[in-house]
Amino acid sequence: MQFLYHSQSGDTCLELKNEIFLHLKVRRVRVGDDIVLKNLKDSYAYIYKCVEISRHSCILNLQDKQKEKQEQKKYLHLALAVVEPKIIEKTLPFLNELGVVKLSFVYMEFSQKNFKLDFKRMEKILIESSQQCGRASLMELEIFDDFKKFQQTYENIVLIDFEGEDLMSFEPSKYIFLIGAEGGFSQKEREKNVKKAKLQANFILKAQTALVGVASKFLI
């Protein structure tokens, strides 16, 4: 683990309880040890010293802070037709580690409308991922009720489909790449005035595989 997340990182004194304290117990932190915390809002790493440990909590005092602004080598905004939440939740850490800046969810025609996304749970998953991989900012998440509203917000949308231009011919910072649900896109959606790109895959990909595949092609 590269650091610990705490929303109040930067305060002079912190009392850690519950889950974060249990994590420190597993790490066998002792009085006098230094611990790095981040709030994932600013670009600082805060160095605390453990000054007291009790049965259910520990007290940390702020010692120093270090500027750690991370430069994104490439800007990538992906979009995904809403699919089963547990599939999305399993995929989030991969995208976060790869450095995807923003992920939009869109209810497309092949999305099941009864699928509801828990953004608080997804934020927790991203925090845990960032602690592990060292990312200093969380991937942005947003959701749209339908494709029309998504198009009204963004112009340069590229559908990842079974036909179209070569994916690598697109500059990732200028486009948003939308992956469909199982079955891809409806004919009505394909007829919208949007660009299309195809992956050079030998077989039909699941939505989550295509999503990670597109991110990997552009980012690593």
ABEGO torsion letter per residue (X at the ends): XABBBBAABGBABBBBBEAAAAAAAAAGBBBGBBBBBBAGABABBBBBBBABBBAABBBBBBABBBBBBBBBABBBBBBBBBBBAAAAAAAAAAAAAAGBABBBBBBBAABBAABBBBAAAAAAAAAAAAAAAGBABBBBBBBBABAAAAAAABABBBBBBABEBBAAABBAAABBBBBBBBGEBBAAAAABBBBBBBBBBABBBBAAAAAAAAAAAAAX
